[in-house]
Amino acid sequence: MTVRDFILGNLGKRTLHMSLLDPDKQSAEEAAELAQMCKDAGTDAIMIGGSTGISNENLDETAERIKARTGLPVIYFPAGPHALASKADAMFYMSLVNSTDLKWVIRAQAMASLAVKKIGIETISMGYIIVEPGMKVGEVGQAEPVKRDDLKGAMSWALGCELMGMSLVYLEAGSGADRPVPPEMISAVKGVLSVPLIVGGGIKTPEAAKAARDAGADVVVTGTFVERCHDPGKLKAVIDAVKG
């Protein structure tokens, strides 16, 4: 089964949880230890990536250590065409659609395409939409974040991604955000989509995780919380809230 089939196969059945780890913030062995903690808490897959400090070397070593330690699917969450995770199981081939710089909309993807085809990694097309506050990824990606009360704008961006053939849509408030994507925005966007909706950024509590799930998120991602959480019980509480 491909990673894409795994995600699509759960559409409408249950909410998935994915843990995001940044290879620039810890060693590969430390990432594997975190991934094991996440697996024990019930996460469904591990995403690896970050906005800065990513290289082929730290990506591949991290992917290999996590796969050997946990057996979970490892998905590359790209930082740009300068680094590719050839040892990951799949990569989100994503377009940051509300960037003001065409590099992040299509040019970086075109630059990387031949190399991606050569390494033979599974690609999953995804529309990536930055929502306020946006944080570092919004800054690096030169995004014009969707305003938190602009439900129509978020719906339009998301449906535009689906109509262009993208397999997934991701609403991103930004790693370490003090506020997650509003539940009413998640619900509004989910209402116009027939492809899975991923939500991440600022989800640090069981209450926030449950709110995202109840609003209709098909996949909930936690990253900064996972990396900073040293309490397996608290981590499990958040993941349990995602999975219901």
C-alpha positions as CSV (number, residue, x, y, z in Angstrom):
1,M,0.0,0.0,0.0
2,T,1.3,3.5,-0.9
3,V,1.3,6.3,1.7
4,R,-1.2,8.1,-0.5
5,D,-3.6,5.1,-0.4
6,F,-3.2,4.9,3.4
7,I,-4.2,8.5,3.8
8,L,-7.1,8.4,1.2
9,G,-8.2,5.1,2.6
10,N,-9.0,6.6,5.9
11,L,-11.1,9.5,4.5
12,G,-14.3,9.7,6.4
13,K,-13.4,6.8,8.7
14,R,-11.1,8.3,11.4
15,T,-8.8,11.2,11.9
16,L,-5.1,10.5,11.5
17,H,-2.4,12.0,13.6
18,M,1.1,12.8,12.2
19,S,4.1,13.9,14.2
20,L,6.5,16.4,12.5
21,L,10.1,16.3,13.4
22,D,12.8,18.8,12.2
23,P,16.1,17.1,11.5
24,D,17.9,20.4,12.2
25,K,16.7,20.5,15.8
26,Q,18.0,17.1,17.1
27,S,20.3,14.3,16.0
28,A,18.9,11.4,14.0
29,E,19.1,9.1,17.0
30,E,17.2,11.6,19.1
31,A,14.6,12.0,16.4
32,A,14.2,8.2,16.4
33,E,13.7,8.3,20.1
34,L,11.0,11.0,19.7
35,A,9.4,9.0,16.9
36,Q,9.2,5.9,19.2
37,M,7.6,8.0,21.9
38,C,5.1,9.2,19.3
39,K,4.4,5.6,18.1
40,D,3.8,4.5,21.6
41,A,1.3,7.3,22.0
42,G,-0.5,6.3,18.9
43,T,0.7,8.5,16.0
44,D,0.1,7.1,12.5
45,A,3.1,8.5,10.6
46,I,6.2,10.6,11.0
47,M,6.8,13.7,8.9
48,I,10.3,15.1,8.7
49,G,11.3,18.6,7.5
50,G,11.7,22.2,8.5
51,S,12.0,25.7,7.1
52,T,15.8,26.0,7.5
53,G,18.9,23.9,8.2
54,I,17.8,20.9,6.2
55,S,20.3,18.8,4.1
56,N,20.2,15.6,2.2
57,E,22.4,14.1,4.9
58,N,20.4,14.9,8.0
59,L,17.2,14.0,6.2
60,D,18.3,10.6,5.0
61,E,19.9,9.7,8.3
62,T,16.8,10.8,10.2
63,A,14.5,8.9,7.9
64,E,16.5,5.7,8.2
65,R,16.8,5.8,11.9
66,I,13.1,6.5,12.4
67,K,12.1,3.7,10.0
68,A,14.4,1.2,11.6
69,R,13.2,2.2,15.1
70,T,9.4,2.4,14.6
71,G,8.4,0.9,11.3
72,L,6.0,3.9,10.8
73,P,5.6,5.6,7.4
74,V,8.1,8.5,7.0
75,I,7.0,11.4,4.9
76,Y,9.3,14.2,3.7
77,F,7.8,17.7,4.3
78,P,10.0,19.7,1.9
79,A,12.0,22.7,2.7
80,G,12.9,23.4,-0.9
81,P,14.7,21.9,-3.9
82,H,18.1,22.1,-2.2
83,A,17.5,18.9,-0.1
84,L,15.7,15.7,-0.9
85,A,14.9,12.8,1.4
86,S,15.6,9.8,-0.7
87,K,15.2,7.4,2.2
88,A,11.7,8.6,3.2
89,D,8.7,6.5,2.1
90,A,7.0,9.4,0.4
91,M,7.1,13.2,0.1
92,F,4.4,15.8,0.0
93,Y,4.9,17.4,-3.4
94,M,3.4,20.7,-2.3
95,S,2.7,24.1,-3.6
96,L,2.6,27.0,-1.2
97,V,-0.3,28.5,-3.1
98,N,-0.7,31.8,-1.2
99,S,3.0,32.7,-1.5
100,T,3.8,36.0,-3.3
101,D,6.9,34.3,-4.8
102,L,6.5,31.9,-7.7
103,K,9.5,30.0,-6.4
104,W,7.3,28.4,-3.7
105,V,4.2,28.0,-5.9
106,I,5.8,26.1,-8.9
107,R,9.4,27.0,-9.7
108,A,11.0,25.1,-6.8
109,Q,8.9,22.1,-7.7
110,A,9.9,22.2,-11.3
111,M,13.6,22.6,-10.3
112,A,13.4,19.5,-8.2
113,S,11.2,17.3,-10.5
114,L,13.9,15.5,-12.4
115,A,15.9,14.7,-9.3
116,V,12.7,13.5,-7.6
117,K,11.8,11.2,-10.5
118,K,15.4,9.8,-10.5
119,I,15.3,8.8,-6.8
120,G,11.9,7.2,-7.3
121,I,10.2,8.4,-4.1
122,E,6.4,8.4,-3.9
123,T,5.0,11.9,-4.4
124,I,1.7,13.1,-3.0
125,S,0.5,16.4,-4.5
126,M,-0.7,18.9,-1.9
127,G,-1.9,22.5,-1.7
128,Y,-0.3,24.2,1.2
129,I,-2.1,27.2,2.6
130,I,-0.7,29.5,5.3
131,V,-3.2,30.9,7.8
132,E,-2.4,33.7,10.3
133,P,-0.1,33.9,12.2
134,G,2.0,32.0,9.7
135,M,5.2,32.1,11.8
136,K,8.6,31.2,10.2
137,V,7.2,29.2,7.3
138,G,5.0,32.1,6.3
139,E,8.0,34.4,6.5
140,V,10.4,32.1,4.5
141,G,7.7,31.3,2.0
142,Q,6.8,35.0,1.5
143,A,3.1,34.1,2.1
144,E,0.1,36.4,2.4
145,P,-1.5,34.5,5.2
146,V,-5.3,33.9,5.1
147,K,-6.9,36.1,7.8
148,R,-8.3,34.1,10.6
149,D,-11.8,35.4,10.0
150,D,-11.6,35.0,6.2
151,L,-13.6,31.8,5.8
152,K,-14.5,32.4,2.2
153,G,-10.9,33.1,1.3
154,A,-9.7,29.9,2.9
155,M,-12.5,27.9,1.1
156,S,-11.5,29.5,-2.2
157,W,-7.8,28.6,-1.8
158,A,-8.6,25.1,-0.7
159,L,-11.2,24.3,-3.4
160,G,-8.9,25.8,-6.0
161,C,-6.2,23.3,-5.0
162,E,-8.6,20.4,-5.4
163,L,-9.9,21.6,-8.7
164,M,-6.3,21.8,-10.0
165,G,-5.9,18.1,-9.1
166,M,-4.1,18.2,-5.8
167,S,-4.6,15.1,-3.6
168,L,-4.4,16.9,-0.3
169,V,-5.0,20.3,1.2
170,Y,-3.1,21.5,4.2
171,L,-4.1,24.5,6.4
172,E,-1.0,25.7,8.3
173,A,-0.9,28.2,11.1
174,G,2.9,27.8,11.5
175,S,5.1,25.8,13.8
176,G,5.0,27.2,17.3
177,A,2.0,29.4,16.5
178,D,0.2,30.7,19.6
179,R,-3.2,30.1,17.9
180,P,-4.2,27.1,15.8
181,V,-6.3,27.3,12.7
182,P,-9.8,28.3,13.9
183,P,-12.3,25.4,14.0
184,E,-14.9,27.4,12.0
185,M,-12.3,27.8,9.2
186,I,-11.6,24.0,9.3
187,S,-15.3,23.2,9.1
188,A,-15.9,25.7,6.3
189,V,-13.0,24.4,4.2
190,K,-13.9,20.7,4.9
191,G,-17.4,21.5,3.7
192,V,-16.2,22.3,0.1
193,L,-13.6,19.6,-0.2
194,S,-13.7,16.0,-1.3
195,V,-10.0,15.4,-0.7
196,P,-8.4,14.9,2.7
197,L,-7.8,18.1,4.8
198,I,-4.6,18.3,6.9
199,V,-4.4,20.9,9.7
200,G,-1.3,21.9,11.7
201,G,0.4,24.6,13.7
202,G,-0.3,25.7,17.2
203,I,-2.0,22.5,18.4
204,K,-0.6,21.9,21.8
205,T,-3.5,20.7,24.0
206,P,-6.1,17.9,23.9
207,E,-8.8,20.6,23.6
208,A,-7.2,22.1,20.5
209,A,-6.6,18.7,19.0
210,K,-10.3,17.7,19.6
211,A,-11.5,21.0,18.2
212,A,-9.6,20.3,14.9
213,R,-10.9,16.8,14.7
214,D,-14.5,17.8,15.5
215,A,-14.3,20.5,12.9
216,G,-13.5,18.0,10.2
217,A,-9.7,17.7,9.9
218,D,-8.8,14.3,8.3
219,V,-5.2,14.6,9.5
220,V,-3.9,16.6,12.5
221,V,-0.2,17.4,12.7
222,T,1.7,18.3,15.8
223,G,5.4,19.4,15.5
224,T,6.8,21.9,18.0
225,F,4.6,20.4,20.8
226,V,6.1,16.9,20.1
227,E,9.7,18.2,20.1
228,R,9.2,20.0,23.3
229,C,7.1,17.5,25.2
230,H,9.0,15.3,27.5
231,D,5.9,13.8,29.1
232,P,4.6,10.7,27.3
233,G,1.3,11.1,29.1
234,K,0.7,14.6,27.8
235,L,1.6,13.5,24.3
236,K,-0.7,10.6,24.4
237,A,-3.5,12.8,25.7
238,V,-3.2,15.1,22.6
239,I,-3.0,12.1,20.2
240,D,-5.9,10.4,21.8
241,A,-7.9,13.6,21.4
242,V,-7.1,13.6,17.7
243,K,-8.1,9.9,17.2
244,G,-11.2,10.1,19.3
